[in-house]
Amino acid sequence: MTSVVHRAGRDPAAAAAGPAGDAPRALPAAHRTGRWGADRGSGTLWALTAMAVIWLAAVLAMTVGGVRAARHRAHTAADLAALAAASHAATGAAVGHACRRASEVAAASGGRVSACVVRGQVADVTVVVTIRVPVSSSRWRLVVRSRAGPSTHA
């Protein structure tokens, strides 16, 4: 029988049996759990945490981008509706016709006119665009006001 001698000068079986060959004693925890000790599996948790953080950042970026795009769409709808109302007012059309045209233009752009005031050839239009936000699954209202009319500078 061959035995391997360790630093203590005894073979592993003799070292486990104790100083006088008594019953085997338990090895320290560092020897039982292997090379990595209590950190076994922690890499998986770190990887899952990193993936969750990246996923949340991507969802947040898409939400912010969607809200910004909707805000630009609302501004465009309000500007176009105000221009439509002002152009109808400039031709001498009735205020009701100018505001109705502004409502049609805003609806085509994805908005709804909530207020329309025409004074002379100047039109003030307020447009509301409702968007769904995926993070909160609620609806947000974007309210934008725009004014159009002839230039006062000649």
C-alpha positions as CSV (number, residue, x, y, z in Angstrom):
1,M,0.0,0.0,0.0
2,T,1.3,3.4,-0.9
3,S,0.5,6.4,1.1
4,V,0.9,10.1,0.2
5,V,2.7,12.2,2.8
6,H,1.3,15.7,3.4
7,R,2.9,18.6,5.1
8,A,2.0,17.4,8.5
9,G,4.0,14.2,7.7
10,R,1.0,11.9,7.8
11,D,-1.2,10.4,5.1
12,P,-4.8,11.8,4.6
13,A,-6.4,8.8,6.3
14,A,-4.3,9.2,9.4
15,A,-4.9,13.0,9.4
16,A,-8.7,12.5,9.3
17,A,-8.6,9.8,12.0
18,G,-7.1,12.2,14.5
19,P,-3.8,12.2,16.5
20,A,-4.1,8.8,18.0
21,G,-6.1,7.0,15.3
22,D,-9.4,7.9,17.0
23,A,-12.7,8.1,15.1
24,P,-12.6,10.3,11.9
25,R,-13.2,13.9,12.6
26,A,-15.0,16.3,10.2
27,L,-13.0,18.2,7.7
28,P,-13.2,22.0,7.9
29,A,-15.9,23.7,5.8
30,A,-13.3,25.0,3.2
31,H,-12.4,21.4,2.4
32,R,-16.0,20.2,2.2
33,T,-17.3,22.8,-0.2
34,G,-14.6,22.5,-2.8
35,R,-12.4,25.1,-4.5
36,W,-15.0,27.9,-4.6
37,G,-16.3,27.5,-1.1
38,A,-19.6,29.4,-0.3
39,D,-19.4,31.4,-3.5
40,R,-20.6,28.5,-5.6
41,G,-23.4,29.7,-8.0
42,S,-22.9,33.4,-7.2
43,G,-21.8,34.0,-10.9
44,T,-25.3,33.0,-12.0
45,L,-26.9,35.5,-9.7
46,W,-24.6,38.3,-10.9
47,A,-25.3,37.4,-14.5
48,L,-29.1,37.4,-13.8
49,T,-28.8,40.7,-12.0
50,A,-26.8,42.2,-14.9
51,M,-29.4,41.0,-17.4
52,A,-32.2,42.5,-15.3
53,V,-30.5,45.8,-15.1
54,I,-29.9,45.9,-18.9
55,W,-33.5,44.9,-19.6
56,L,-34.8,47.6,-17.3
57,A,-32.6,50.2,-18.9
58,A,-33.8,49.1,-22.4
59,V,-37.5,49.3,-21.3
60,L,-36.9,52.8,-19.8
61,A,-35.1,54.0,-23.0
62,M,-38.0,52.7,-25.2
63,T,-40.5,54.4,-22.9
64,V,-38.7,57.7,-22.9
65,G,-38.3,57.5,-26.7
66,G,-42.0,56.7,-27.2
67,V,-43.1,59.6,-25.0
68,R,-40.8,62.0,-26.8
69,A,-42.1,60.8,-30.2
70,A,-45.7,61.3,-29.0
71,R,-44.8,64.8,-27.7
72,H,-43.4,65.7,-31.2
73,R,-46.6,64.3,-32.8
74,A,-48.7,66.4,-30.5
75,H,-46.8,69.5,-31.3
76,T,-47.1,68.8,-35.0
77,A,-50.8,68.1,-34.7
78,A,-51.3,71.4,-32.9
79,D,-49.2,73.4,-35.4
80,L,-51.0,72.0,-38.4
81,A,-54.4,72.5,-36.8
82,A,-53.6,76.1,-36.0
83,L,-52.3,76.7,-39.5
84,A,-55.5,75.1,-41.0
85,A,-57.7,77.3,-38.8
86,A,-55.8,80.4,-39.6
87,S,-55.8,79.8,-43.3
88,H,-59.6,79.3,-43.2
89,A,-60.0,82.4,-41.2
90,A,-57.8,84.4,-43.6
91,T,-60.1,83.4,-46.5
92,G,-63.0,84.9,-44.6
93,A,-64.6,81.6,-43.5
94,A,-66.7,81.5,-40.4
95,V,-65.1,80.7,-37.0
96,G,-67.0,77.4,-36.8
97,H,-65.7,76.3,-40.2
98,A,-62.1,77.2,-39.3
99,C,-62.3,75.3,-36.0
100,R,-63.9,72.3,-37.7
101,R,-61.1,72.2,-40.2
102,A,-58.6,72.4,-37.3
103,S,-60.4,69.4,-35.7
104,E,-60.1,67.4,-38.9
105,V,-56.4,68.1,-39.3
106,A,-55.7,67.3,-35.6
107,A,-57.6,64.0,-35.9
108,A,-55.7,63.1,-39.0
109,S,-52.5,63.7,-37.0
110,G,-53.6,61.6,-34.0
111,G,-54.9,64.3,-31.7
112,R,-58.1,66.0,-30.6
113,V,-58.8,69.7,-30.5
114,S,-59.9,70.7,-27.0
115,A,-60.0,74.4,-27.6
116,C,-60.1,76.6,-30.7
117,V,-60.3,80.4,-30.6
118,V,-60.2,82.5,-33.8
119,R,-59.7,86.2,-33.5
120,G,-59.5,87.9,-36.8
121,Q,-57.0,86.0,-38.8
122,V,-55.2,84.5,-35.8
123,A,-56.1,81.0,-34.5
124,D,-55.2,79.6,-31.1
125,V,-55.6,75.9,-31.0
126,T,-55.1,73.5,-28.1
127,V,-54.6,69.8,-29.0
128,V,-54.7,66.8,-26.7
129,V,-52.9,63.5,-27.6
130,T,-53.4,60.5,-25.4
131,I,-50.7,57.9,-25.2
132,R,-50.3,54.6,-23.4
133,V,-47.1,54.2,-21.4
134,P,-46.0,50.5,-21.3
135,V,-44.2,50.8,-18.0
136,S,-47.2,51.9,-16.0
137,S,-49.9,50.6,-18.4
138,S,-51.8,53.8,-17.9
139,R,-52.7,56.6,-20.3
140,W,-51.0,60.0,-20.3
141,R,-52.5,63.1,-21.9
142,L,-50.2,65.5,-23.7
143,V,-51.7,69.0,-24.1
144,V,-50.1,71.3,-26.6
145,R,-51.1,74.8,-27.6
146,S,-50.3,76.5,-30.9
147,R,-51.0,79.8,-32.5
148,A,-51.0,80.7,-36.1
149,G,-51.8,83.8,-38.1
150,P,-50.3,86.4,-40.5
151,S,-47.0,87.9,-39.7
152,T,-47.2,91.4,-38.1
153,H,-44.0,92.4,-39.8
154,A,-44.4,93.6,-43.3
